[in-house]
Amino acid sequence: MKIEIRLFATFREGREKKQILEITEDINIIGILKILNINKEEVAILLLNGMEGGFDRKIKDGDILSIFPPVGGG
């Protein structure tokens, strides 16, 4: 199955901002974060197909996962 990953802010450093992952196994969001080498503690906002929710949600073919770190500003 193919899923689209969209990374924002500091998560783009050393990675593509938008990428397609091909996954051959049943996997949840935690598994995707492990593939991307991102600790869940570093994630501030996580959207699966535009909807916020938990890390244990299963990924399906065609899903879009958007991952945001904490962002500061002034």
mmCIF file of the N, C-alpha and C atoms, coordinates in Angstrom:
data_MODEL
# 
_entry.id   MODEL 
# 
loop_
_atom_site.group_PDB 
_atom_site.id 
_atom_site.type_symbol 
_atom_site.label_atom_id 
_atom_site.label_alt_id 
_atom_site.label_comp_id 
_atom_site.label_asym_id 
_atom_site.label_entity_id 
_atom_site.label_seq_id 
_atom_site.pdbx_PDB_ins_code 
_atom_site.Cartn_x 
_atom_site.Cartn_y 
_atom_site.Cartn_z 
_atom_site.occupancy 
_atom_site.B_iso_or_equiv 
_atom_site.pdbx_formal_charge 
_atom_site.auth_seq_id 
_atom_site.auth_comp_id 
_atom_site.auth_asym_id 
_atom_site.auth_atom_id 
_atom_site.pdbx_PDB_model_num 
ATOM 1   N N  . MET A 1 1  ? 0.834  -1.170 0.000  1.00 0.00 ? 1  MET A N  1 
ATOM 2   C CA . MET A 1 1  ? 0.000  0.000  0.000  1.00 0.00 ? 1  MET A CA 1 
ATOM 3   C C  . MET A 1 1  ? 0.885  1.243  0.000  1.00 0.00 ? 1  MET A C  1 
ATOM 4   N N  . LYS A 1 2  ? 0.362  2.331  -0.515 1.00 0.00 ? 2  LYS A N  1 
ATOM 5   C CA . LYS A 1 2  ? 1.102  3.583  -0.561 1.00 0.00 ? 2  LYS A CA 1 
ATOM 6   C C  . LYS A 1 2  ? 0.403  4.616  0.314  1.00 0.00 ? 2  LYS A C  1 
ATOM 7   N N  . ILE A 1 3  ? 1.216  5.352  1.086  1.00 0.00 ? 3  ILE A N  1 
ATOM 8   C CA . ILE A 1 3  ? 0.694  6.451  1.901  1.00 0.00 ? 3  ILE A CA 1 
ATOM 9   C C  . ILE A 1 3  ? 1.555  7.690  1.655  1.00 0.00 ? 3  ILE A C  1 
ATOM 10  N N  . GLU A 1 4  ? 0.951  8.843  1.838  1.00 0.00 ? 4  GLU A N  1 
ATOM 11  C CA . GLU A 1 4  ? 1.677  10.100 1.678  1.00 0.00 ? 4  GLU A CA 1 
ATOM 12  C C  . GLU A 1 4  ? 2.006  10.658 3.055  1.00 0.00 ? 4  GLU A C  1 
ATOM 13  N N  . ILE A 1 5  ? 3.260  11.036 3.230  1.00 0.00 ? 5  ILE A N  1 
ATOM 14  C CA . ILE A 1 5  ? 3.721  11.631 4.475  1.00 0.00 ? 5  ILE A CA 1 
ATOM 15  C C  . ILE A 1 5  ? 4.055  13.085 4.186  1.00 0.00 ? 5  ILE A C  1 
ATOM 16  N N  . ARG A 1 6  ? 3.529  13.989 5.008  1.00 0.00 ? 6  ARG A N  1 
ATOM 17  C CA . ARG A 1 6  ? 3.835  15.415 4.906  1.00 0.00 ? 6  ARG A CA 1 
ATOM 18  C C  . ARG A 1 6  ? 4.487  15.857 6.208  1.00 0.00 ? 6  ARG A C  1 
ATOM 19  N N  . LEU A 1 7  ? 5.711  16.350 6.091  1.00 0.00 ? 7  LEU A N  1 
ATOM 20  C CA . LEU A 1 7  ? 6.466  16.791 7.261  1.00 0.00 ? 7  LEU A CA 1 
ATOM 21  C C  . LEU A 1 7  ? 6.546  18.310 7.282  1.00 0.00 ? 7  LEU A C  1 
ATOM 22  N N  . PHE A 1 8  ? 6.544  18.871 8.481  1.00 0.00 ? 8  PHE A N  1 
ATOM 23  C CA . PHE A 1 8  ? 6.538  20.321 8.635  1.00 0.00 ? 8  PHE A CA 1 
ATOM 24  C C  . PHE A 1 8  ? 7.658  20.772 9.564  1.00 0.00 ? 8  PHE A C  1 
ATOM 25  N N  . ALA A 1 9  ? 8.083  22.035 9.373  1.00 0.00 ? 9  ALA A N  1 
ATOM 26  C CA . ALA A 1 9  ? 9.073  22.724 10.210 1.00 0.00 ? 9  ALA A CA 1 
ATOM 27  C C  . ALA A 1 9  ? 10.351 21.893 10.341 1.00 0.00 ? 9  ALA A C  1 
ATOM 28  N N  . THR A 1 10 ? 10.803 21.658 11.563 1.00 0.00 ? 10 THR A N  1 
ATOM 29  C CA . THR A 1 10 ? 12.090 20.988 11.779 1.00 0.00 ? 10 THR A CA 1 
ATOM 30  C C  . THR A 1 10 ? 12.101 19.530 11.318 1.00 0.00 ? 10 THR A C  1 
ATOM 31  N N  . PHE A 1 11 ? 10.957 18.916 11.158 1.00 0.00 ? 11 PHE A N  1 
ATOM 32  C CA . PHE A 1 11 ? 10.928 17.534 10.666 1.00 0.00 ? 11 PHE A CA 1 
ATOM 33  C C  . PHE A 1 11 ? 11.383 17.441 9.207  1.00 0.00 ? 11 PHE A C  1 
ATOM 34  N N  . ARG A 1 12 ? 11.451 18.557 8.513  1.00 0.00 ? 12 ARG A N  1 
ATOM 35  C CA . ARG A 1 12 ? 11.910 18.565 7.123  1.00 0.00 ? 12 ARG A CA 1 
ATOM 36  C C  . ARG A 1 12 ? 13.434 18.533 7.018  1.00 0.00 ? 12 ARG A C  1 
ATOM 37  N N  . GLU A 1 13 ? 14.118 18.824 8.095  1.00 0.00 ? 13 GLU A N  1 
ATOM 38  C CA . GLU A 1 13 ? 15.584 18.848 8.062  1.00 0.00 ? 13 GLU A CA 1 
ATOM 39  C C  . GLU A 1 13 ? 16.126 17.449 7.788  1.00 0.00 ? 13 GLU A C  1 
ATOM 40  N N  . GLY A 1 14 ? 16.794 17.305 6.647  1.00 0.00 ? 14 GLY A N  1 
ATOM 41  C CA . GLY A 1 14 ? 17.364 16.025 6.250  1.00 0.00 ? 14 GLY A CA 1 
ATOM 42  C C  . GLY A 1 14 ? 16.352 15.049 5.674  1.00 0.00 ? 14 GLY A C  1 
ATOM 43  N N  . ARG A 1 15 ? 15.114 15.506 5.468  1.00 0.00 ? 15 ARG A N  1 
ATOM 44  C CA . ARG A 1 15 ? 14.058 14.653 4.906  1.00 0.00 ? 15 ARG A CA 1 
ATOM 45  C C  . ARG A 1 15 ? 13.307 15.446 3.839  1.00 0.00 ? 15 ARG A C  1 
ATOM 46  N N  . GLU A 1 16 ? 12.601 14.746 2.993  1.00 0.00 ? 16 GLU A N  1 
ATOM 47  C CA . GLU A 1 16 ? 11.725 15.389 2.025  1.00 0.00 ? 16 GLU A CA 1 
ATOM 48  C C  . GLU A 1 16 ? 10.497 15.921 2.761  1.00 0.00 ? 16 GLU A C  1 
ATOM 49  N N  . LYS A 1 17 ? 9.983  17.082 2.318  1.00 0.00 ? 17 LYS A N  1 
ATOM 50  C CA . LYS A 1 17 ? 8.797  17.623 2.994  1.00 0.00 ? 17 LYS A CA 1 
ATOM 51  C C  . LYS A 1 17 ? 7.545  16.828 2.658  1.00 0.00 ? 17 LYS A C  1 
ATOM 52  N N  . LYS A 1 18 ? 7.547  16.179 1.508  1.00 0.00 ? 18 LYS A N  1 
ATOM 53  C CA . LYS A 1 18 ? 6.411  15.341 1.097  1.00 0.00 ? 18 LYS A CA 1 
ATOM 54  C C  . LYS A 1 18 ? 6.995  14.088 0.465  1.00 0.00 ? 18 LYS A C  1 
ATOM 55  N N  . GLN A 1 19 ? 6.535  12.939 0.940  1.00 0.00 ? 19 GLN A N  1 
ATOM 56  C CA . GLN A 1 19 ? 7.059  11.687 0.406  1.00 0.00 ? 19 GLN A CA 1 
ATOM 57  C C  . GLN A 1 19 ? 5.980  10.613 0.379  1.00 0.00 ? 19 GLN A C  1 
ATOM 58  N N  . ILE A 1 20 ? 6.163  9.684  -0.518 1.00 0.00 ? 20 ILE A N  1 
ATOM 59  C CA . ILE A 1 20 ? 5.269  8.540  -0.624 1.00 0.00 ? 20 ILE A CA 1 
ATOM 60  C C  . ILE A 1 20 ? 6.011  7.326  -0.067 1.00 0.00 ? 20 ILE A C  1 
ATOM 61  N N  . LEU A 1 21 ? 5.404  6.674  0.902  1.00 0.00 ? 21 LEU A N  1 
ATOM 62  C CA . LEU A 1 21 ? 5.977  5.442  1.459  1.00 0.00 ? 21 LEU A CA 1 
ATOM 63  C C  . LEU A 1 21 ? 5.176  4.252  0.970  1.00 0.00 ? 21 LEU A C  1 
ATOM 64  N N  . GLU A 1 22 ? 5.877  3.214  0.578  1.00 0.00 ? 22 GLU A N  1 
ATOM 65  C CA . GLU A 1 22 ? 5.218  1.954  0.241  1.00 0.00 ? 22 GLU A CA 1 
ATOM 66  C C  . GLU A 1 22 ? 5.386  1.021  1.421  1.00 0.00 ? 22 GLU A C  1 
ATOM 67  N N  . ILE A 1 23 ? 4.279  0.606  1.974  1.00 0.00 ? 23 ILE A N  1 
ATOM 68  C CA . ILE A 1 23 ? 4.259  -0.254 3.150  1.00 0.00 ? 23 ILE A CA 1 
ATOM 69  C C  . ILE A 1 23 ? 3.622  -1.578 2.748  1.00 0.00 ? 23 ILE A C  1 
ATOM 70  N N  . THR A 1 24 ? 4.251  -2.672 3.132  1.00 0.00 ? 24 THR A N  1 
ATOM 71  C CA . THR A 1 24 ? 3.723  -3.982 2.757  1.00 0.00 ? 24 THR A CA 1 
ATOM 72  C C  . THR A 1 24 ? 3.018  -4.683 3.908  1.00 0.00 ? 24 THR A C  1 
ATOM 73  N N  . GLU A 1 25 ? 3.044  -4.068 5.084  1.00 0.00 ? 25 GLU A N  1 
ATOM 74  C CA . GLU A 1 25 ? 2.468  -4.736 6.251  1.00 0.00 ? 25 GLU A CA 1 
ATOM 75  C C  . GLU A 1 25 ? 1.386  -3.869 6.889  1.00 0.00 ? 25 GLU A C  1 
ATOM 76  N N  . ASP A 1 26 ? 0.598  -4.491 7.731  1.00 0.00 ? 26 ASP A N  1 
ATOM 77  C CA . ASP A 1 26 ? -0.387 -3.771 8.535  1.00 0.00 ? 26 ASP A CA 1 
ATOM 78  C C  . ASP A 1 26 ? 0.393  -2.951 9.563  1.00 0.00 ? 26 ASP A C  1 
ATOM 79  N N  . ILE A 1 27 ? 0.188  -1.640 9.570  1.00 0.00 ? 27 ILE A N  1 
ATOM 80  C CA . ILE A 1 27 ? 1.008  -0.776 10.410 1.00 0.00 ? 27 ILE A CA 1 
ATOM 81  C C  . ILE A 1 27 ? 0.156  0.351  10.986 1.00 0.00 ? 27 ILE A C  1 
ATOM 82  N N  . ASN A 1 28 ? 0.571  0.843  12.152 1.00 0.00 ? 28 ASN A N  1 
ATOM 83  C CA . ASN A 1 28 ? -0.101 2.006  12.742 1.00 0.00 ? 28 ASN A CA 1 
ATOM 84  C C  . ASN A 1 28 ? 0.838  3.210  12.650 1.00 0.00 ? 28 ASN A C  1 
ATOM 85  N N  . ILE A 1 29 ? 0.374  4.347  13.164 1.00 0.00 ? 29 ILE A N  1 
ATOM 86  C CA . ILE A 1 29 ? 1.154  5.579  13.064 1.00 0.00 ? 29 ILE A CA 1 
ATOM 87  C C  . ILE A 1 29 ? 2.483  5.466  13.804 1.00 0.00 ? 29 ILE A C  1 
ATOM 88  N N  . ILE A 1 30 ? 2.502  4.794  14.937 1.00 0.00 ? 30 ILE A N  1 
ATOM 89  C CA . ILE A 1 30 ? 3.764  4.602  15.673 1.00 0.00 ? 30 ILE A CA 1 
ATOM 90  C C  . ILE A 1 30 ? 4.793  3.912  14.781 1.00 0.00 ? 30 ILE A C  1 
ATOM 91  N N  . GLY A 1 31 ? 4.371  2.923  14.019 1.00 0.00 ? 31 GLY A N  1 
ATOM 92  C CA . GLY A 1 31 ? 5.275  2.227  13.108 1.00 0.00 ? 31 GLY A CA 1 
ATOM 93  C C  . GLY A 1 31 ? 5.834  3.150  12.035 1.00 0.00 ? 31 GLY A C  1 
ATOM 94  N N  . ILE A 1 32 ? 5.007  4.050  11.537 1.00 0.00 ? 32 ILE A N  1 
ATOM 95  C CA . ILE A 1 32 ? 5.470  5.021  10.542 1.00 0.00 ? 32 ILE A CA 1 
ATOM 96  C C  . ILE A 1 32 ? 6.493  5.962  11.164 1.00 0.00 ? 32 ILE A C  1 
ATOM 97  N N  . LEU A 1 33 ? 6.233  6.429  12.387 1.00 0.00 ? 33 LEU A N  1 
ATOM 98  C CA . LEU A 1 33 ? 7.188  7.308  13.064 1.00 0.00 ? 33 LEU A CA 1 
ATOM 99  C C  . LEU A 1 33 ? 8.528  6.608  13.261 1.00 0.00 ? 33 LEU A C  1 
ATOM 100 N N  . LYS A 1 34 ? 8.506  5.316  13.561 1.00 0.00 ? 34 LYS A N  1 
ATOM 101 C CA . LYS A 1 34 ? 9.750  4.558  13.718 1.00 0.00 ? 34 LYS A CA 1 
ATOM 102 C C  . LYS A 1 34 ? 10.513 4.502  12.402 1.00 0.00 ? 34 LYS A C  1 
ATOM 103 N N  . ILE A 1 35 ? 9.794  4.276  11.302 1.00 0.00 ? 35 ILE A N  1 
ATOM 104 C CA . ILE A 1 35 ? 10.435 4.251  9.978  1.00 0.00 ? 35 ILE A CA 1 
ATOM 105 C C  . ILE A 1 35 ? 11.105 5.595  9.693  1.00 0.00 ? 35 ILE A C  1 
ATOM 106 N N  . LEU A 1 36 ? 10.445 6.686  10.079 1.00 0.00 ? 36 LEU A N  1 
ATOM 107 C CA . LEU A 1 36 ? 10.960 8.033  9.824  1.00 0.00 ? 36 LEU A CA 1 
ATOM 108 C C  . LEU A 1 36 ? 11.972 8.491  10.875 1.00 0.00 ? 36 LEU A C  1 
ATOM 109 N N  . ASN A 1 37 ? 12.204 7.677  11.905 1.00 0.00 ? 37 ASN A N  1 
ATOM 110 C CA . ASN A 1 37 ? 13.108 7.999  12.999 1.00 0.00 ? 37 ASN A CA 1 
ATOM 111 C C  . ASN A 1 37 ? 12.672 9.274  13.731 1.00 0.00 ? 37 ASN A C  1 
ATOM 112 N N  . ILE A 1 38 ? 11.364 9.354  14.033 1.00 0.00 ? 38 ILE A N  1 
ATOM 113 C CA . ILE A 1 38 ? 10.794 10.468 14.789 1.00 0.00 ? 38 ILE A CA 1 
ATOM 114 C C  . ILE A 1 38 ? 10.196 9.902  16.074 1.00 0.00 ? 38 ILE A C  1 
ATOM 115 N N  . ASN A 1 39 ? 10.613 10.441 17.222 1.00 0.00 ? 39 ASN A N  1 
ATOM 116 C CA . ASN A 1 39 ? 10.049 10.025 18.502 1.00 0.00 ? 39 ASN A CA 1 
ATOM 117 C C  . ASN A 1 39 ? 8.670  10.646 18.678 1.00 0.00 ? 39 ASN A C  1 
ATOM 118 N N  . LYS A 1 40 ? 7.725  9.884  19.184 1.00 0.00 ? 40 LYS A N  1 
ATOM 119 C CA . LYS A 1 40 ? 6.368  10.416 19.337 1.00 0.00 ? 40 LYS A CA 1 
ATOM 120 C C  . LYS A 1 40 ? 6.324  11.602 20.296 1.00 0.00 ? 40 LYS A C  1 
ATOM 121 N N  . GLU A 1 41 ? 7.277  11.678 21.229 1.00 0.00 ? 41 GLU A N  1 
ATOM 122 C CA . GLU A 1 41 ? 7.345  12.799 22.156 1.00 0.00 ? 41 GLU A CA 1 
ATOM 123 C C  . GLU A 1 41 ? 7.678  14.113 21.437 1.00 0.00 ? 41 GLU A C  1 
ATOM 124 N N  . GLU A 1 42 ? 8.257  14.021 20.241 1.00 0.00 ? 42 GLU A N  1 
ATOM 125 C CA . GLU A 1 42 ? 8.623  15.201 19.458 1.00 0.00 ? 42 GLU A CA 1 
ATOM 126 C C  . GLU A 1 42 ? 7.448  15.734 18.630 1.00 0.00 ? 42 GLU A C  1 
ATOM 127 N N  . VAL A 1 43 ? 6.351  14.986 18.558 1.00 0.00 ? 43 VAL A N  1 
ATOM 128 C CA . VAL A 1 43 ? 5.227  15.340 17.707 1.00 0.00 ? 43 VAL A CA 1 
ATOM 129 C C  . VAL A 1 43 ? 4.218  16.177 18.490 1.00 0.00 ? 43 VAL A C  1 
ATOM 130 N N  . ALA A 1 44 ? 3.904  17.367 17.959 1.00 0.00 ? 44 ALA A N  1 
ATOM 131 C CA . ALA A 1 44 ? 2.916  18.239 18.605 1.00 0.00 ? 44 ALA A CA 1 
ATOM 132 C C  . ALA A 1 44 ? 1.537  18.061 17.986 1.00 0.00 ? 44 ALA A C  1 
ATOM 133 N N  . ILE A 1 45 ? 1.492  17.946 16.666 1.00 0.00 ? 45 ILE A N  1 
ATOM 134 C CA . ILE A 1 45 ? 0.217  17.769 15.957 1.00 0.00 ? 45 ILE A CA 1 
ATOM 135 C C  . ILE A 1 45 ? 0.385  16.625 14.965 1.00 0.00 ? 45 ILE A C  1 
ATOM 136 N N  . LEU A 1 46 ? -0.598 15.751 14.945 1.00 0.00 ? 46 LEU A N  1 
ATOM 137 C CA . LEU A 1 46 ? -0.587 14.589 14.074 1.00 0.00 ? 46 LEU A CA 1 
ATOM 138 C C  . LEU A 1 46 ? -1.949 14.494 13.402 1.00 0.00 ? 46 LEU A C  1 
ATOM 139 N N  . LEU A 1 47 ? -1.968 14.595 12.090 1.00 0.00 ? 47 LEU A N  1 
ATOM 140 C CA . LEU A 1 47 ? -3.224 14.530 11.349 1.00 0.00 ? 47 LEU A CA 1 
ATOM 141 C C  . LEU A 1 47 ? -3.195 13.338 10.395 1.00 0.00 ? 47 LEU A C  1 
ATOM 142 N N  . LEU A 1 48 ? -4.235 12.534 10.446 1.00 0.00 ? 48 LEU A N  1 
ATOM 143 C CA . LEU A 1 48 ? -4.410 11.437 9.497  1.00 0.00 ? 48 LEU A CA 1 
ATOM 144 C C  . LEU A 1 48 ? -5.625 11.785 8.657  1.00 0.00 ? 48 LEU A C  1 
ATOM 145 N N  . ASN A 1 49 ? -5.385 12.061 7.388  1.00 0.00 ? 49 ASN A N  1 
ATOM 146 C CA . ASN A 1 49 ? -6.435 12.508 6.479  1.00 0.00 ? 49 ASN A CA 1 
ATOM 147 C C  . ASN A 1 49 ? -7.156 13.744 7.010  1.00 0.00 ? 49 ASN A C  1 
ATOM 148 N N  . GLY A 1 50 ? -6.364 14.651 7.620  1.00 0.00 ? 50 GLY A N  1 
ATOM 149 C CA . GLY A 1 50 ? -6.897 15.917 8.108  1.00 0.00 ? 50 GLY A CA 1 
ATOM 150 C C  . GLY A 1 50 ? -7.564 15.865 9.464  1.00 0.00 ? 50 GLY A C  1 
ATOM 151 N N  . MET A 1 51 ? -7.585 14.704 10.097 1.00 0.00 ? 51 MET A N  1 
ATOM 152 C CA . MET A 1 51 ? -8.245 14.541 11.394 1.00 0.00 ? 51 MET A CA 1 
ATOM 153 C C  . MET A 1 51 ? -7.213 14.226 12.481 1.00 0.00 ? 51 MET A C  1 
ATOM 154 N N  . GLU A 1 52 ? -7.314 14.945 13.592 1.00 0.00 ? 52 GLU A N  1 
ATOM 155 C CA . GLU A 1 52 ? -6.430 14.710 14.714 1.00 0.00 ? 52 GLU A CA 1 
ATOM 156 C C  . GLU A 1 52 ? -6.859 13.440 15.449 1.00 0.00 ? 52 GLU A C  1 
ATOM 157 N N  . GLY A 1 53 ? -5.903 12.784 16.091 1.00 0.00 ? 53 GLY A N  1 
ATOM 158 C CA . GLY A 1 53 ? -6.224 11.573 16.831 1.00 0.00 ? 53 GLY A CA 1 
ATOM 159 C C  . GLY A 1 53 ? -4.973 10.932 17.395 1.00 0.00 ? 53 GLY A C  1 
ATOM 160 N N  . GLY A 1 54 ? -5.114 9.709  17.868 1.00 0.00 ? 54 GLY A N  1 
ATOM 161 C CA . GLY A 1 54 ? -4.031 9.007  18.549 1.00 0.00 ? 54 GLY A CA 1 
ATOM 162 C C  . GLY A 1 54 ? -3.030 8.340  17.632 1.00 0.00 ? 54 GLY A C  1 
ATOM 163 N N  . PHE A 1 55 ? -1.932 7.939  18.257 1.00 0.00 ? 55 PHE A N  1 
ATOM 164 C CA . PHE A 1 55 ? -0.820 7.310  17.540 1.00 0.00 ? 55 PHE A CA 1 
ATOM 165 C C  . PHE A 1 55 ? -1.097 5.855  17.156 1.00 0.00 ? 55 PHE A C  1 
ATOM 166 N N  . ASP A 1 56 ? -2.127 5.256  17.737 1.00 0.00 ? 56 ASP A N  1 
ATOM 167 C CA . ASP A 1 56 ? -2.380 3.835  17.490 1.00 0.00 ? 56 ASP A CA 1 
ATOM 168 C C  . ASP A 1 56 ? -3.287 3.578  16.288 1.00 0.00 ? 56 ASP A C  1 
ATOM 169 N N  . ARG A 1 57 ? -3.704 4.644  15.598 1.00 0.00 ? 57 ARG A N  1 
ATOM 170 C CA . ARG A 1 57 ? -4.586 4.458  14.445 1.00 0.00 ? 57 ARG A CA 1 
ATOM 171 C C  . ARG A 1 57 ? -3.873 3.696  13.334 1.00 0.00 ? 57 ARG A C  1 
ATOM 172 N N  . LYS A 1 58 ? -4.595 2.780  12.715 1.00 0.00 ? 58 LYS A N  1 
ATOM 173 C CA . LYS A 1 58 ? -4.058 1.981  11.615 1.00 0.00 ? 58 LYS A CA 1 
ATOM 174 C C  . LYS A 1 58 ? -3.986 2.809  10.336 1.00 0.00 ? 58 LYS A C  1 
ATOM 175 N N  . ILE A 1 59 ? -2.966 2.552  9.553  1.00 0.00 ? 59 ILE A N  1 
ATOM 176 C CA . ILE A 1 59 ? -2.761 3.215  8.271  1.00 0.00 ? 59 ILE A CA 1 
ATOM 177 C C  . ILE A 1 59 ? -3.378 2.348  7.175  1.00 0.00 ? 59 ILE A C  1 
ATOM 178 N N  . LYS A 1 60 ? -4.083 3.022  6.238  1.00 0.00 ? 60 LYS A N  1 
ATOM 179 C CA . LYS A 1 60 ? -4.690 2.323  5.100  1.00 0.00 ? 60 LYS A CA 1 
ATOM 180 C C  . LYS A 1 60 ? -4.115 2.890  3.804  1.00 0.00 ? 60 LYS A C  1 
ATOM 181 N N  . ASP A 1 61 ? -4.249 2.136  2.747  1.00 0.00 ? 61 ASP A N  1 
ATOM 182 C CA . ASP A 1 61 ? -3.776 2.567  1.439  1.00 0.00 ? 61 ASP A CA 1 
ATOM 183 C C  . ASP A 1 61 ? -4.400 3.916  1.070  1.00 0.00 ? 61 ASP A C  1 
ATOM 184 N N  . GLY A 1 62 ? -3.553 4.847  0.616  1.00 0.00 ? 62 GLY A N  1 
ATOM 185 C CA . GLY A 1 62 ? -4.025 6.157  0.190  1.00 0.00 ? 62 GLY A CA 1 
ATOM 186 C C  . GLY A 1 62 ? -4.121 7.198  1.294  1.00 0.00 ? 62 GLY A C  1 
ATOM 187 N N  . ASP A 1 63 ? -3.828 6.821  2.546  1.00 0.00 ? 63 ASP A N  1 
ATOM 188 C CA . ASP A 1 63 ? -3.893 7.772  3.657  1.00 0.00 ? 63 ASP A CA 1 
ATOM 189 C C  . ASP A 1 63 ? -2.842 8.867  3.498  1.00 0.00 ? 63 ASP A C  1 
ATOM 190 N N  . ILE A 1 64 ? -3.135 10.024 4.093  1.00 0.00 ? 64 ILE A N  1 
ATOM 191 C CA . ILE A 1 64 ? -2.197 11.140 4.149  1.00 0.00 ? 64 ILE A CA 1 
ATOM 192 C C  . ILE A 1 64 ? -1.937 11.438 5.617  1.00 0.00 ? 64 ILE A C  1 
ATOM 193 N N  . LEU A 1 65 ? -0.672 11.353 6.001  1.00 0.00 ? 65 LEU A N  1 
ATOM 194 C CA . LEU A 1 65 ? -0.260 11.589 7.377  1.00 0.00 ? 65 LEU A CA 1 
ATOM 195 C C  . LEU A 1 65 ? 0.573  12.875 7.433  1.00 0.00 ? 65 LEU A C  1 
ATOM 196 N N  . SER A 1 66 ? 0.113  13.846 8.212  1.00 0.00 ? 66 SER A N  1 
ATOM 197 C CA . SER A 1 66 ? 0.807  15.127 8.382  1.00 0.00 ? 66 SER A CA 1 
ATOM 198 C C  . SER A 1 66 ? 1.355  15.184 9.806  1.00 0.00 ? 66 SER A C  1 
ATOM 199 N N  . ILE A 1 67 ? 2.653  15.524 9.919  1.00 0.00 ? 67 ILE A N  1 
ATOM 200 C CA . ILE A 1 67 ? 3.328  15.490 11.202 1.00 0.00 ? 67 ILE A CA 1 
ATOM 201 C C  . ILE A 1 67 ? 3.984  16.844 11.477 1.00 0.00 ? 67 ILE A C  1 
ATOM 202 N N  . PHE A 1 68 ? 3.641  17.444 12.615 1.00 0.00 ? 68 PHE A N  1 
ATOM 203 C CA . PHE A 1 68 ? 4.143  18.767 12.998 1.00 0.00 ? 68 PHE A CA 1 
ATOM 204 C C  . PHE A 1 68 ? 4.870  18.674 14.330 1.00 0.00 ? 68 PHE A C  1 
ATOM 205 N N  . PRO A 1 69 ? 6.057  19.290 14.432 1.00 0.00 ? 69 PRO A N  1 
ATOM 206 C CA . PRO A 1 69 ? 6.718  19.411 15.740 1.00 0.00 ? 69 PRO A CA 1 
ATOM 207 C C  . PRO A 1 69 ? 6.151  20.623 16.476 1.00 0.00 ? 69 PRO A C  1 
ATOM 208 N N  . PRO A 1 70 ? 6.523  20.800 17.752 1.00 0.00 ? 70 PRO A N  1 
ATOM 209 C CA . PRO A 1 70 ? 6.144  22.044 18.416 1.00 0.00 ? 70 PRO A CA 1 
ATOM 210 C C  . PRO A 1 70 ? 6.784  23.222 17.684 1.00 0.00 ? 70 PRO A C  1 
ATOM 211 N N  . VAL A 1 71 ? 6.035  24.278 17.487 1.00 0.00 ? 71 VAL A N  1 
ATOM 212 C CA . VAL A 1 71 ? 6.555  25.437 16.764 1.00 0.00 ? 71 VAL A CA 1 
ATOM 213 C C  . VAL A 1 71 ? 6.435  26.656 17.669 1.00 0.00 ? 71 VAL A C  1 
ATOM 214 N N  . GLY A 1 72 ? 7.535  27.345 17.841 1.00 0.00 ? 72 GLY A N  1 
ATOM 215 C CA . GLY A 1 72 ? 7.529  28.554 18.657 1.00 0.00 ? 72 GLY A CA 1 
ATOM 216 C C  . GLY A 1 72 ? 7.649  29.775 17.767 1.00 0.00 ? 72 GLY A C  1 
ATOM 217 N N  . GLY A 1 73 ? 7.333  30.862 18.298 1.00 0.00 ? 73 GLY A N  1 
ATOM 218 C CA . GLY A 1 73 ? 7.452  32.093 17.531 1.00 0.00 ? 73 GLY A CA 1 
ATOM 219 C C  . GLY A 1 73 ? 7.190  33.288 18.421 1.00 0.00 ? 73 GLY A C  1 
ATOM 220 N N  . GLY A 1 74 ? 7.325  34.412 17.819 1.00 0.00 ? 74 GLY A N  1 
ATOM 221 C CA . GLY A 1 74 ? 7.129  35.596 18.639 1.00 0.00 ? 74 GLY A CA 1 
ATOM 222 C C  . GLY A 1 74 ? 6.394  36.675 17.921 1.00 0.00 ? 74 GLY A C  1 
# 
